């Protein structure tokens, strides 16, 4: 596992992250607890199958970008 994949942000519970309530709810409804779990899917899958809102996708990308991790997100 690379240093980037070991980044603490990826493995913290979304309950403990500085994110919006709608972000948390989208994750919990999808059965995902960490950002690392969400990154197993591409954006289209998160929207179509996991029912993430576009707001949550945008917030996820911004959160990753703040930590230099945006390249982990699969469009």
mmCIF file of the N, C-alpha and C atoms, coordinates in Angstrom:
data_MODEL
# 
_entry.id   MODEL 
# 
loop_
_atom_site.group_PDB 
_atom_site.id 
_atom_site.type_symbol 
_atom_site.label_atom_id 
_atom_site.label_alt_id 
_atom_site.label_comp_id 
_atom_site.label_asym_id 
_atom_site.label_entity_id 
_atom_site.label_seq_id 
_atom_site.pdbx_PDB_ins_code 
_atom_site.Cartn_x 
_atom_site.Cartn_y 
_atom_site.Cartn_z 
_atom_site.occupancy 
_atom_site.B_iso_or_equiv 
_atom_site.pdbx_formal_charge 
_atom_site.auth_seq_id 
_atom_site.auth_comp_id 
_atom_site.auth_asym_id 
_atom_site.auth_atom_id 
_atom_site.pdbx_PDB_model_num 
ATOM 1   N N  . UNK A 1 1  ? 0.847   -1.180 0.000   1.00 0.00 ? 1  UNK A N  1 
ATOM 2   C CA . UNK A 1 1  ? 0.000   0.000  0.000   1.00 0.00 ? 1  UNK A CA 1 
ATOM 3   C C  . UNK A 1 1  ? 0.891   1.242  0.000   1.00 0.00 ? 1  UNK A C  1 
ATOM 4   N N  . UNK A 1 2  ? 0.596   2.174  -0.894  1.00 0.00 ? 2  UNK A N  1 
ATOM 5   C CA . UNK A 1 2  ? 1.441   3.366  -1.000  1.00 0.00 ? 2  UNK A CA 1 
ATOM 6   C C  . UNK A 1 2  ? 1.182   4.330  0.149   1.00 0.00 ? 2  UNK A C  1 
ATOM 7   N N  . UNK A 1 3  ? 2.062   5.306  0.258   1.00 0.00 ? 3  UNK A N  1 
ATOM 8   C CA . UNK A 1 3  ? 1.917   6.338  1.288   1.00 0.00 ? 3  UNK A CA 1 
ATOM 9   C C  . UNK A 1 3  ? 0.579   7.052  1.116   1.00 0.00 ? 3  UNK A C  1 
ATOM 10  N N  . UNK A 1 4  ? 0.219   7.347  -0.137  1.00 0.00 ? 4  UNK A N  1 
ATOM 11  C CA . UNK A 1 4  ? -1.055  8.032  -0.391  1.00 0.00 ? 4  UNK A CA 1 
ATOM 12  C C  . UNK A 1 4  ? -2.221  7.174  0.085   1.00 0.00 ? 4  UNK A C  1 
ATOM 13  N N  . UNK A 1 5  ? -2.207  5.900  -0.213  1.00 0.00 ? 5  UNK A N  1 
ATOM 14  C CA . UNK A 1 5  ? -3.302  5.024  0.181   1.00 0.00 ? 5  UNK A CA 1 
ATOM 15  C C  . UNK A 1 5  ? -3.350  4.815  1.693   1.00 0.00 ? 5  UNK A C  1 
ATOM 16  N N  . UNK A 1 6  ? -2.270  5.122  2.381   1.00 0.00 ? 6  UNK A N  1 
ATOM 17  C CA . UNK A 1 6  ? -2.244  5.039  3.840   1.00 0.00 ? 6  UNK A CA 1 
ATOM 18  C C  . UNK A 1 6  ? -2.645  6.347  4.506   1.00 0.00 ? 6  UNK A C  1 
ATOM 19  N N  . UNK A 1 7  ? -2.950  7.359  3.712   1.00 0.00 ? 7  UNK A N  1 
ATOM 20  C CA . UNK A 1 7  ? -3.299  8.675  4.266   1.00 0.00 ? 7  UNK A CA 1 
ATOM 21  C C  . UNK A 1 7  ? -4.456  8.514  5.261   1.00 0.00 ? 7  UNK A C  1 
ATOM 22  N N  . UNK A 1 8  ? -4.338  9.108  6.437   1.00 0.00 ? 8  UNK A N  1 
ATOM 23  C CA . UNK A 1 8  ? -5.361  8.941  7.483   1.00 0.00 ? 8  UNK A CA 1 
ATOM 24  C C  . UNK A 1 8  ? -6.762  9.376  7.061   1.00 0.00 ? 8  UNK A C  1 
ATOM 25  N N  . UNK A 1 9  ? -6.870  10.382 6.209   1.00 0.00 ? 9  UNK A N  1 
ATOM 26  C CA . UNK A 1 9  ? -8.190  10.851 5.769   1.00 0.00 ? 9  UNK A CA 1 
ATOM 27  C C  . UNK A 1 9  ? -8.998  9.719  5.138   1.00 0.00 ? 9  UNK A C  1 
ATOM 28  N N  . UNK A 1 10 ? -8.318  8.857  4.422   1.00 0.00 ? 10 UNK A N  1 
ATOM 29  C CA . UNK A 1 10 ? -9.008  7.796  3.680   1.00 0.00 ? 10 UNK A CA 1 
ATOM 30  C C  . UNK A 1 10 ? -9.624  6.740  4.578   1.00 0.00 ? 10 UNK A C  1 
ATOM 31  N N  . UNK A 1 11 ? -9.123  6.621  5.787   1.00 0.00 ? 11 UNK A N  1 
ATOM 32  C CA . UNK A 1 11 ? -9.558  5.528  6.653   1.00 0.00 ? 11 UNK A CA 1 
ATOM 33  C C  . UNK A 1 11 ? -10.345 5.981  7.889   1.00 0.00 ? 11 UNK A C  1 
ATOM 34  N N  . UNK A 1 12 ? -10.527 7.288  8.026   1.00 0.00 ? 12 UNK A N  1 
ATOM 35  C CA . UNK A 1 12 ? -11.353 7.802  9.127   1.00 0.00 ? 12 UNK A CA 1 
ATOM 36  C C  . UNK A 1 12 ? -12.825 7.628  8.780   1.00 0.00 ? 12 UNK A C  1 
ATOM 37  N N  . UNK A 1 13 ? -13.633 7.393  9.769   1.00 0.00 ? 13 UNK A N  1 
ATOM 38  C CA . UNK A 1 13 ? -15.072 7.293  9.560   1.00 0.00 ? 13 UNK A CA 1 
ATOM 39  C C  . UNK A 1 13 ? -15.609 8.629  9.058   1.00 0.00 ? 13 UNK A C  1 
ATOM 40  N N  . UNK A 1 14 ? -16.550 8.581  8.123   1.00 0.00 ? 14 UNK A N  1 
ATOM 41  C CA . UNK A 1 14 ? -17.148 9.834  7.650   1.00 0.00 ? 14 UNK A CA 1 
ATOM 42  C C  . UNK A 1 14 ? -17.829 10.578 8.789   1.00 0.00 ? 14 UNK A C  1 
ATOM 43  N N  . UNK A 1 15 ? -18.169 9.857  9.843   1.00 0.00 ? 15 UNK A N  1 
ATOM 44  C CA . UNK A 1 15 ? -18.767 10.489 11.020  1.00 0.00 ? 15 UNK A CA 1 
ATOM 45  C C  . UNK A 1 15 ? -17.786 11.460 11.678  1.00 0.00 ? 15 UNK A C  1 
ATOM 46  N N  . UNK A 1 16 ? -16.487 11.236 11.484  1.00 0.00 ? 16 UNK A N  1 
ATOM 47  C CA . UNK A 1 16 ? -15.452 12.049 12.126  1.00 0.00 ? 16 UNK A CA 1 
ATOM 48  C C  . UNK A 1 16 ? -14.830 13.088 11.196  1.00 0.00 ? 16 UNK A C  1 
ATOM 49  N N  . UNK A 1 17 ? -15.343 13.213 9.993   1.00 0.00 ? 17 UNK A N  1 
ATOM 50  C CA . UNK A 1 17 ? -14.770 14.147 9.026   1.00 0.00 ? 17 UNK A CA 1 
ATOM 51  C C  . UNK A 1 17 ? -15.541 15.461 9.005   1.00 0.00 ? 17 UNK A C  1 
ATOM 52  N N  . UNK A 1 18 ? -14.862 16.562 8.642   1.00 0.00 ? 18 UNK A N  1 
ATOM 53  C CA . UNK A 1 18 ? -15.531 17.854 8.547   1.00 0.00 ? 18 UNK A CA 1 
ATOM 54  C C  . UNK A 1 18 ? -16.293 17.973 7.224   1.00 0.00 ? 18 UNK A C  1 
ATOM 55  N N  . UNK A 1 19 ? -17.417 17.273 7.147   1.00 0.00 ? 19 UNK A N  1 
ATOM 56  C CA . UNK A 1 19 ? -18.219 17.226 5.923   1.00 0.00 ? 19 UNK A CA 1 
ATOM 57  C C  . UNK A 1 19 ? -19.668 17.577 6.240   1.00 0.00 ? 19 UNK A C  1 
ATOM 58  N N  . UNK A 1 20 ? -20.430 17.837 5.197   1.00 0.00 ? 20 UNK A N  1 
ATOM 59  C CA . UNK A 1 20 ? -21.839 18.194 5.376   1.00 0.00 ? 20 UNK A CA 1 
ATOM 60  C C  . UNK A 1 20 ? -22.654 16.976 5.817   1.00 0.00 ? 20 UNK A C  1 
ATOM 61  N N  . UNK A 1 21 ? -23.804 17.272 6.368   1.00 0.00 ? 21 UNK A N  1 
ATOM 62  C CA . UNK A 1 21 ? -24.712 16.200 6.799   1.00 0.00 ? 21 UNK A CA 1 
ATOM 63  C C  . UNK A 1 21 ? -25.181 15.382 5.594   1.00 0.00 ? 21 UNK A C  1 
ATOM 64  N N  . UNK A 1 22 ? -25.418 16.029 4.467   1.00 0.00 ? 22 UNK A N  1 
ATOM 65  C CA . UNK A 1 22 ? -25.861 15.285 3.283   1.00 0.00 ? 22 UNK A CA 1 
ATOM 66  C C  . UNK A 1 22 ? -24.760 14.344 2.787   1.00 0.00 ? 22 UNK A C  1 
ATOM 67  N N  . UNK A 1 23 ? -23.501 14.754 2.901   1.00 0.00 ? 23 UNK A N  1 
ATOM 68  C CA . UNK A 1 23 ? -22.366 13.894 2.555   1.00 0.00 ? 23 UNK A CA 1 
ATOM 69  C C  . UNK A 1 23 ? -22.391 12.644 3.431   1.00 0.00 ? 23 UNK A C  1 
ATOM 70  N N  . UNK A 1 24 ? -22.506 12.849 4.734   1.00 0.00 ? 24 UNK A N  1 
ATOM 71  C CA . UNK A 1 24 ? -22.558 11.709 5.669   1.00 0.00 ? 24 UNK A CA 1 
ATOM 72  C C  . UNK A 1 24 ? -23.714 10.778 5.337   1.00 0.00 ? 24 UNK A C  1 
ATOM 73  N N  . UNK A 1 25 ? -24.866 11.356 5.078   1.00 0.00 ? 25 UNK A N  1 
ATOM 74  C CA . UNK A 1 25 ? -26.049 10.542 4.807   1.00 0.00 ? 25 UNK A CA 1 
ATOM 75  C C  . UNK A 1 25 ? -25.890 9.730  3.524   1.00 0.00 ? 25 UNK A C  1 
ATOM 76  N N  . UNK A 1 26 ? -25.324 10.334 2.485   1.00 0.00 ? 26 UNK A N  1 
ATOM 77  C CA . UNK A 1 26 ? -25.106 9.586  1.240   1.00 0.00 ? 26 UNK A CA 1 
ATOM 78  C C  . UNK A 1 26 ? -24.180 8.394  1.482   1.00 0.00 ? 26 UNK A C  1 
ATOM 79  N N  . UNK A 1 27 ? -23.125 8.603  2.252   1.00 0.00 ? 27 UNK A N  1 
ATOM 80  C CA . UNK A 1 27 ? -22.200 7.513  2.564   1.00 0.00 ? 27 UNK A CA 1 
ATOM 81  C C  . UNK A 1 27 ? -22.914 6.417  3.358   1.00 0.00 ? 27 UNK A C  1 
ATOM 82  N N  . UNK A 1 28 ? -23.620 6.812  4.397   1.00 0.00 ? 28 UNK A N  1 
ATOM 83  C CA . UNK A 1 28 ? -24.269 5.818  5.253   1.00 0.00 ? 28 UNK A CA 1 
ATOM 84  C C  . UNK A 1 28 ? -25.358 5.056  4.507   1.00 0.00 ? 28 UNK A C  1 
ATOM 85  N N  . UNK A 1 29 ? -26.140 5.752  3.666   1.00 0.00 ? 29 UNK A N  1 
ATOM 86  C CA . UNK A 1 29 ? -27.174 5.077  2.871   1.00 0.00 ? 29 UNK A CA 1 
ATOM 87  C C  . UNK A 1 29 ? -26.571 4.069  1.910   1.00 0.00 ? 29 UNK A C  1 
ATOM 88  N N  . UNK A 1 30 ? -25.364 4.382  1.431   1.00 0.00 ? 30 UNK A N  1 
ATOM 89  C CA . UNK A 1 30 ? -24.679 3.485  0.487   1.00 0.00 ? 30 UNK A CA 1 
ATOM 90  C C  . UNK A 1 30 ? -23.945 2.352  1.201   1.00 0.00 ? 30 UNK A C  1 
ATOM 91  N N  . UNK A 1 31 ? -23.932 2.391  2.538   1.00 0.00 ? 31 UNK A N  1 
ATOM 92  C CA . UNK A 1 31 ? -23.238 1.362  3.299   1.00 0.00 ? 31 UNK A CA 1 
ATOM 93  C C  . UNK A 1 31 ? -21.728 1.551  3.328   1.00 0.00 ? 31 UNK A C  1 
ATOM 94  N N  . UNK A 1 32 ? -21.283 2.776  3.104   1.00 0.00 ? 32 UNK A N  1 
ATOM 95  C CA . UNK A 1 32 ? -19.853 3.089  3.091   1.00 0.00 ? 32 UNK A CA 1 
ATOM 96  C C  . UNK A 1 32 ? -19.510 3.880  4.343   1.00 0.00 ? 32 UNK A C  1 
ATOM 97  N N  . UNK A 1 33 ? -18.408 3.521  4.973   1.00 0.00 ? 33 UNK A N  1 
ATOM 98  C CA . UNK A 1 33 ? -18.024 4.193  6.215   1.00 0.00 ? 33 UNK A CA 1 
ATOM 99  C C  . UNK A 1 33 ? -16.799 5.082  6.061   1.00 0.00 ? 33 UNK A C  1 
ATOM 100 N N  . UNK A 1 34 ? -15.994 4.836  5.029   1.00 0.00 ? 34 UNK A N  1 
ATOM 101 C CA . UNK A 1 34 ? -14.765 5.617  4.850   1.00 0.00 ? 34 UNK A CA 1 
ATOM 102 C C  . UNK A 1 34 ? -14.644 6.079  3.395   1.00 0.00 ? 34 UNK A C  1 
ATOM 103 N N  . UNK A 1 35 ? -13.816 7.074  3.195   1.00 0.00 ? 35 UNK A N  1 
ATOM 104 C CA . UNK A 1 35 ? -13.556 7.554  1.840   1.00 0.00 ? 35 UNK A CA 1 
ATOM 105 C C  . UNK A 1 35 ? -12.861 6.464  1.030   1.00 0.00 ? 35 UNK A C  1 
ATOM 106 N N  . UNK A 1 36 ? -11.994 5.709  1.660   1.00 0.00 ? 36 UNK A N  1 
ATOM 107 C CA . UNK A 1 36 ? -11.311 4.618  0.976   1.00 0.00 ? 36 UNK A CA 1 
ATOM 108 C C  . UNK A 1 36 ? -12.311 3.650  0.348   1.00 0.00 ? 36 UNK A C  1 
ATOM 109 N N  . UNK A 1 37 ? -13.372 3.339  1.056   1.00 0.00 ? 37 UNK A N  1 
ATOM 110 C CA . UNK A 1 37 ? -14.396 2.436  0.521   1.00 0.00 ? 37 UNK A CA 1 
ATOM 111 C C  . UNK A 1 37 ? -15.070 3.044  -0.707  1.00 0.00 ? 37 UNK A C  1 
ATOM 112 N N  . UNK A 1 38 ? -15.330 4.339  -0.677  1.00 0.00 ? 38 UNK A N  1 
ATOM 113 C CA . UNK A 1 38 ? -15.981 5.004  -1.807  1.00 0.00 ? 38 UNK A CA 1 
ATOM 114 C C  . UNK A 1 38 ? -15.070 5.044  -3.030  1.00 0.00 ? 38 UNK A C  1 
ATOM 115 N N  . UNK A 1 39 ? -13.766 5.143  -2.798  1.00 0.00 ? 39 UNK A N  1 
ATOM 116 C CA . UNK A 1 39 ? -12.826 5.245  -3.914  1.00 0.00 ? 39 UNK A CA 1 
ATOM 117 C C  . UNK A 1 39 ? -12.680 3.938  -4.696  1.00 0.00 ? 39 UNK A C  1 
ATOM 118 N N  . UNK A 1 40 ? -13.289 2.881  -4.214  1.00 0.00 ? 40 UNK A N  1 
ATOM 119 C CA . UNK A 1 40 ? -13.301 1.623  -4.964  1.00 0.00 ? 40 UNK A CA 1 
ATOM 120 C C  . UNK A 1 40 ? -14.225 1.735  -6.186  1.00 0.00 ? 40 UNK A C  1 
ATOM 121 N N  . UNK A 1 41 ? -15.048 2.793  -6.211  1.00 0.00 ? 41 UNK A N  1 
ATOM 122 C CA . UNK A 1 41 ? -16.027 2.994  -7.287  1.00 0.00 ? 41 UNK A CA 1 
ATOM 123 C C  . UNK A 1 41 ? -15.683 4.257  -8.066  1.00 0.00 ? 41 UNK A C  1 
ATOM 124 N N  . UNK A 1 42 ? -16.099 4.303  -9.328  1.00 0.00 ? 42 UNK A N  1 
ATOM 125 C CA . UNK A 1 42 ? -15.923 5.546  -10.083 1.00 0.00 ? 42 UNK A CA 1 
ATOM 126 C C  . UNK A 1 42 ? -17.124 6.459  -9.835  1.00 0.00 ? 42 UNK A C  1 
ATOM 127 N N  . UNK A 1 43 ? -17.019 7.688  -10.309 1.00 0.00 ? 43 UNK A N  1 
ATOM 128 C CA . UNK A 1 43 ? -18.070 8.673  -10.070 1.00 0.00 ? 43 UNK A CA 1 
ATOM 129 C C  . UNK A 1 43 ? -19.436 8.241  -10.578 1.00 0.00 ? 43 UNK A C  1 
ATOM 130 N N  . UNK A 1 44 ? -19.478 7.667  -11.774 1.00 0.00 ? 44 UNK A N  1 
ATOM 131 C CA . UNK A 1 44 ? -20.758 7.235  -12.339 1.00 0.00 ? 44 UNK A CA 1 
ATOM 132 C C  . UNK A 1 44 ? -21.426 6.175  -11.469 1.00 0.00 ? 44 UNK A C  1 
ATOM 133 N N  . UNK A 1 45 ? -20.635 5.249  -10.965 1.00 0.00 ? 45 UNK A N  1 
ATOM 134 C CA . UNK A 1 45 ? -21.178 4.190  -10.102 1.00 0.00 ? 45 UNK A CA 1 
ATOM 135 C C  . UNK A 1 45 ? -21.675 4.769  -8.784  1.00 0.00 ? 45 UNK A C  1 
ATOM 136 N N  . UNK A 1 46 ? -20.923 5.708  -8.218  1.00 0.00 ? 46 UNK A N  1 
ATOM 137 C CA . UNK A 1 46 ? -21.356 6.321  -6.960  1.00 0.00 ? 46 UNK A CA 1 
ATOM 138 C C  . UNK A 1 46 ? -22.692 7.028  -7.129  1.00 0.00 ? 46 UNK A C  1 
ATOM 139 N N  . UNK A 1 47 ? -22.901 7.639  -8.289  1.00 0.00 ? 47 UNK A N  1 
ATOM 140 C CA . UNK A 1 47 ? -24.163 8.342  -8.531  1.00 0.00 ? 47 UNK A CA 1 
ATOM 141 C C  . UNK A 1 47 ? -25.284 7.360  -8.877  1.00 0.00 ? 47 UNK A C  1 
ATOM 142 N N  . UNK A 1 48 ? -25.030 6.472  -9.828  1.00 0.00 ? 48 UNK A N  1 
ATOM 143 C CA . UNK A 1 48 ? -26.078 5.580  -10.324 1.00 0.00 ? 48 UNK A CA 1 
ATOM 144 C C  . UNK A 1 48 ? -26.443 4.463  -9.358  1.00 0.00 ? 48 UNK A C  1 
ATOM 145 N N  . UNK A 1 49 ? -25.439 3.807  -8.793  1.00 0.00 ? 49 UNK A N  1 
ATOM 146 C CA . UNK A 1 49 ? -25.711 2.641  -7.957  1.00 0.00 ? 49 UNK A CA 1 
ATOM 147 C C  . UNK A 1 49 ? -25.745 2.954  -6.467  1.00 0.00 ? 49 UNK A C  1 
ATOM 148 N N  . UNK A 1 50 ? -24.893 3.861  -6.031  1.00 0.00 ? 50 UNK A N  1 
ATOM 149 C CA . UNK A 1 50 ? -24.817 4.186  -4.599  1.00 0.00 ? 50 UNK A CA 1 
ATOM 150 C C  . UNK A 1 50 ? -25.683 5.390  -4.252  1.00 0.00 ? 50 UNK A C  1 
ATOM 151 N N  . UNK A 1 51 ? -26.248 6.035  -5.290  1.00 0.00 ? 51 UNK A N  1 
ATOM 152 C CA . UNK A 1 51 ? -27.190 7.142  -5.131  1.00 0.00 ? 51 UNK A CA 1 
ATOM 153 C C  . UNK A 1 51 ? -26.587 8.365  -4.447  1.00 0.00 ? 51 UNK A C  1 
ATOM 154 N N  . UNK A 1 52 ? -25.298 8.610  -4.675  1.00 0.00 ? 52 UNK A N  1 
ATOM 155 C CA . UNK A 1 52 ? -24.667 9.828  -4.188  1.00 0.00 ? 52 UNK A CA 1 
ATOM 156 C C  . UNK A 1 52 ? -25.229 11.010 -4.986  1.00 0.00 ? 52 UNK A C  1 
ATOM 157 N N  . UNK A 1 53 ? -25.370 12.142 -4.341  1.00 0.00 ? 53 UNK A N  1 
ATOM 158 C CA . UNK A 1 53 ? -25.773 13.357 -5.047  1.00 0.00 ? 53 UNK A CA 1 
ATOM 159 C C  . UNK A 1 53 ? -24.539 13.959 -5.715  1.00 0.00 ? 53 UNK A C  1 
ATOM 160 N N  . UNK A 1 54 ? -24.783 14.828 -6.683  1.00 0.00 ? 54 UNK A N  1 
ATOM 161 C CA . UNK A 1 54 ? -23.662 15.526 -7.315  1.00 0.00 ? 54 UNK A CA 1 
ATOM 162 C C  . UNK A 1 54 ? -22.955 16.407 -6.285  1.00 0.00 ? 54 UNK A C  1 
ATOM 163 N N  . UNK A 1 55 ? -23.696 16.925 -5.327  1.00 0.00 ? 55 UNK A N  1 
ATOM 164 C CA . UNK A 1 55 ? -23.099 17.735 -4.258  1.00 0.00 ? 55 UNK A CA 1 
ATOM 165 C C  . UNK A 1 55 ? -22.088 16.903 -3.478  1.00 0.00 ? 55 UNK A C  1 
ATOM 166 N N  . UNK A 1 56 ? -22.441 15.674 -3.152  1.00 0.00 ? 56 UNK A N  1 
ATOM 167 C CA . UNK A 1 56 ? -21.533 14.804 -2.404  1.00 0.00 ? 56 UNK A CA 1 
ATOM 168 C C  . UNK A 1 56 ? -20.292 14.490 -3.221  1.00 0.00 ? 56 UNK A C  1 
ATOM 169 N N  . UNK A 1 57 ? -20.459 14.233 -4.517  1.00 0.00 ? 57 UNK A N  1 
ATOM 170 C CA . UNK A 1 57 ? -19.308 13.964 -5.383  1.00 0.00 ? 57 UNK A CA 1 
ATOM 171 C C  . UNK A 1 57 ? -18.379 15.177 -5.398  1.00 0.00 ? 57 UNK A C  1 
ATOM 172 N N  . UNK A 1 58 ? -18.958 16.368 -5.539  1.00 0.00 ? 58 UNK A N  1 
ATOM 173 C CA . UNK A 1 58 ? -18.165 17.604 -5.549  1.00 0.00 ? 58 UNK A CA 1 
ATOM 174 C C  . UNK A 1 58 ? -17.446 17.792 -4.226  1.00 0.00 ? 58 UNK A C  1 
ATOM 175 N N  . UNK A 1 59 ? -18.148 17.559 -3.127  1.00 0.00 ? 59 UNK A N  1 
ATOM 176 C CA . UNK A 1 59 ? -17.548 17.705 -1.799  1.00 0.00 ? 59 UNK A CA 1 
ATOM 177 C C  . UNK A 1 59 ? -16.425 16.681 -1.595  1.00 0.00 ? 59 UNK A C  1 
ATOM 178 N N  . UNK A 1 60 ? -16.625 15.478 -2.083  1.00 0.00 ? 60 UNK A N  1 
ATOM 179 C CA . UNK A 1 60 ? -15.608 14.435 -1.982  1.00 0.00 ? 60 UNK A CA 1 
ATOM 180 C C  . UNK A 1 60 ? -14.346 14.841 -2.743  1.00 0.00 ? 60 UNK A C  1 
ATOM 181 N N  . UNK A 1 61 ? -14.514 15.330 -3.952  1.00 0.00 ? 61 UNK A N  1 
ATOM 182 C CA . UNK A 1 61 ? -13.366 15.746 -4.756  1.00 0.00 ? 61 UNK A CA 1 
ATOM 183 C C  . UNK A 1 61 ? -12.633 16.905 -4.088  1.00 0.00 ? 61 UNK A C  1 
ATOM 184 N N  . UNK A 1 62 ? -13.375 17.871 -3.563  1.00 0.00 ? 62 UNK A N  1 
ATOM 185 C CA . UNK A 1 62 ? -12.745 19.009 -2.873  1.00 0.00 ? 62 UNK A CA 1 
ATOM 186 C C  . UNK A 1 62 ? -11.980 18.546 -1.637  1.00 0.00 ? 62 UNK A C  1 
ATOM 187 N N  . UNK A 1 63 ? -12.568 17.642 -0.880  1.00 0.00 ? 63 UNK A N  1 
ATOM 188 C CA . UNK A 1 63 ? -11.911 17.117 0.319   1.00 0.00 ? 63 UNK A CA 1 
ATOM 189 C C  . UNK A 1 63 ? -10.621 16.398 -0.051  1.00 0.00 ? 63 UNK A C  1 
ATOM 190 N N  . UNK A 1 64 ? -10.682 15.563 -1.080  1.00 0.00 ? 64 UNK A N  1 
ATOM 191 C CA . UNK A 1 64 ? -9.488  14.861 -1.544  1.00 0.00 ? 64 UNK A CA 1 
ATOM 192 C C  . UNK A 1 64 ? -8.437  15.840 -2.053  1.00 0.00 ? 64 UNK A C  1 
ATOM 193 N N  . UNK A 1 65 ? -8.880  16.854 -2.797  1.00 0.00 ? 65 UNK A N  1 
ATOM 194 C CA . UNK A 1 65 ? -7.960  17.833 -3.363  1.00 0.00 ? 65 UNK A CA 1 
ATOM 195 C C  . UNK A 1 65 ? -7.222  18.606 -2.271  1.00 0.00 ? 65 UNK A C  1 
ATOM 196 N N  . UNK A 1 66 ? -7.905  18.942 -1.199  1.00 0.00 ? 66 UNK A N  1 
ATOM 197 C CA . UNK A 1 66 ? -7.283  19.662 -0.086  1.00 0.00 ? 66 UNK A CA 1 
ATOM 198 C C  . UNK A 1 66 ? -6.119  18.880 0.516   1.00 0.00 ? 66 UNK A C  1 
ATOM 199 N N  . UNK A 1 67 ? -6.179  17.573 0.403   1.00 0.00 ? 67 UNK A N  1 
ATOM 200 C CA . UNK A 1 67 ? -5.141  16.709 0.970   1.00 0.00 ? 67 UNK A CA 1 
ATOM 201 C C  . UNK A 1 67 ? -4.170  16.197 -0.093  1.00 0.00 ? 67 UNK A C  1 
ATOM 202 N N  . UNK A 1 68 ? -4.321  16.688 -1.327  1.00 0.00 ? 68 UNK A N  1 
ATOM 203 C CA . UNK A 1 68 ? -3.450  16.241 -2.411  1.00 0.00 ? 68 UNK A CA 1 
ATOM 204 C C  . UNK A 1 68 ? -3.769  14.835 -2.889  1.00 0.00 ? 68 UNK A C  1 
ATOM 205 N N  . UNK A 1 69 ? -5.013  14.421 -2.700  1.00 0.00 ? 69 UNK A N  1 
ATOM 206 C CA . UNK A 1 69 ? -5.403  13.044 -3.025  1.00 0.00 ? 69 UNK A CA 1 
ATOM 207 C C  . UNK A 1 69 ? -6.399  12.957 -4.177  1.00 0.00 ? 69 UNK A C  1 
ATOM 208 N N  . UNK A 1 70 ? -6.674  14.053 -4.849  1.00 0.00 ? 70 UNK A N  1 
ATOM 209 C CA . UNK A 1 70 ? -7.718  14.062 -5.879  1.00 0.00 ? 70 UNK A CA 1 
ATOM 210 C C  . UNK A 1 70 ? -7.465  13.046 -6.983  1.00 0.00 ? 70 UNK A C  1 
ATOM 211 N N  . UNK A 1 71 ? -6.210  12.738 -7.241  1.00 0.00 ? 71 UNK A N  1 
ATOM 212 C CA . UNK A 1 71 ? -5.917  11.779 -8.312  1.00 0.00 ? 71 UNK A CA 1 
ATOM 213 C C  . UNK A 1 71 ? -6.419  10.373 -7.998  1.00 0.00 ? 71 UNK A C  1 
ATOM 214 N N  . UNK A 1 72 ? -6.784  10.122 -6.763  1.00 0.00 ? 72 UNK A N  1 
ATOM 215 C CA . UNK A 1 72 ? -7.330  8.809  -6.399  1.00 0.00 ? 72 UNK A CA 1 
ATOM 216 C C  . UNK A 1 72 ? -8.772  8.624  -6.860  1.00 0.00 ? 72 UNK A C  1 
ATOM 217 N N  . UNK A 1 73 ? -9.452  9.745  -7.128  1.00 0.00 ? 73 UNK A N  1 
ATOM 218 C CA . UNK A 1 73 ? -10.866 9.666  -7.540  1.00 0.00 ? 73 UNK A CA 1 
ATOM 219 C C  . UNK A 1 73 ? -10.954 9.276  -9.006  1.00 0.00 ? 73 UNK A C  1 
ATOM 220 N N  . UNK A 1 74 ? -11.753 8.255  -9.286  1.00 0.00 ? 74 UNK A N  1 
ATOM 221 C CA . UNK A 1 74 ? -11.942 7.789  -10.648 1.00 0.00 ? 74 UNK A CA 1 
ATOM 222 C C  . UNK A 1 74 ? -13.178 8.458  -11.227 1.00 0.00 ? 74 UNK A C  1 
ATOM 223 N N  . UNK A 1 75 ? -12.988 9.246  -12.301 1.00 0.00 ? 75 UNK A N  1 
ATOM 224 C CA . UNK A 1 75 ? -14.128 9.919  -12.937 1.00 0.00 ? 75 UNK A CA 1 
ATOM 225 C C  . UNK A 1 75 ? -15.134 8.915  -13.440 1.00 0.00 ? 75 UNK A C  1 
# 
